[in-house]
Amino acid sequence: MKTKNLAGVLAILFGGVGVQHFYLGNYLSALLSVLFCWTGLPLLYGIFHGIGLLAMGETEFNAKYNYKYVMGRMSQ
């Protein structure tokens, strides 16, 4: 299960190469971040994305990124 605090910290520290996207399973965004890391845009996006992830509520984060886990628990 993914945690929002780890995702937020990864985004702030390593958002320039898209590490948070790999962690969250957004592989297309991760690939684009790696391809455009030389422009600095993924770094800026990573900082804002990290702050947004840290400010996001647990329920919203789980619904967006842990939906397979949440749905599995609901069916039990």
C-alpha positions in Angstrom: 0.0 0.0 0.0 1.3 3.4 -1.0 1.6 6.2 1.6 1.0 9.9 0.9 3.9 11.1 3.1 6.4 9.0 1.2 5.0 10.1 -2.2 5.1 13.7 -1.1 8.7 13.6 0.1 9.8 11.7 -3.1 8.1 14.4 -5.2 9.8 17.3 -3.4 13.2 15.7 -3.3 13.4 13.7 -6.5 10.5 15.2 -8.6 13.0 16.4 -11.2 13.3 12.9 -12.5 9.8 11.7 -11.7 10.5 9.3 -8.9 7.1 9.9 -7.3 5.4 8.9 -10.6 7.2 5.6 -10.5 6.2 5.1 -6.9 2.5 5.9 -7.6 2.4 3.7 -10.8 2.0 6.6 -13.3 4.6 5.2 -15.7 3.8 7.5 -18.6 4.3 10.6 -16.4 7.5 9.1 -15.0 8.9 8.6 -18.5 8.0 12.1 -19.6 9.6 13.5 -16.4 12.8 11.6 -17.2 12.8 12.7 -20.9 12.3 16.4 -20.0 14.4 16.5 -16.7 16.9 18.7 -18.5 14.4 21.5 -18.8 13.7 21.9 -15.1 9.9 21.8 -15.6 9.5 18.4 -13.9 11.4 19.8 -10.9 8.9 22.6 -10.5 6.0 20.3 -11.1 7.5 17.8 -8.5 7.6 20.5 -5.8 4.0 21.5 -6.4 2.9 17.9 -6.7 4.6 17.0 -3.5 3.0 19.8 -1.6 -0.4 18.8 -3.1 0.2 15.2 -2.1 1.1 16.2 1.5 -1.9 18.4 1.8 -4.3 15.8 0.4 -6.5 13.9 2.8 -5.9 10.2 3.5 -9.3 9.2 2.1 -8.8 11.1 -1.2 -5.2 9.7 -1.6 -6.4 6.2 -1.0 -9.2 6.6 -3.4 -6.9 7.9 -6.1 -3.7 5.8 -5.6 -4.7 2.8 -3.5 -8.0 2.0 -5.2 -7.1 -1.7 -5.7 -6.3 -2.1 -2.0 -9.5 -0.1 -1.0 -11.7 -2.1 -3.3 -10.2 -5.4 -2.1 -11.0 -4.5 1.5 -14.5 -3.5 0.6 -15.3 -6.9 -1.0 -14.3 -8.8 2.2 
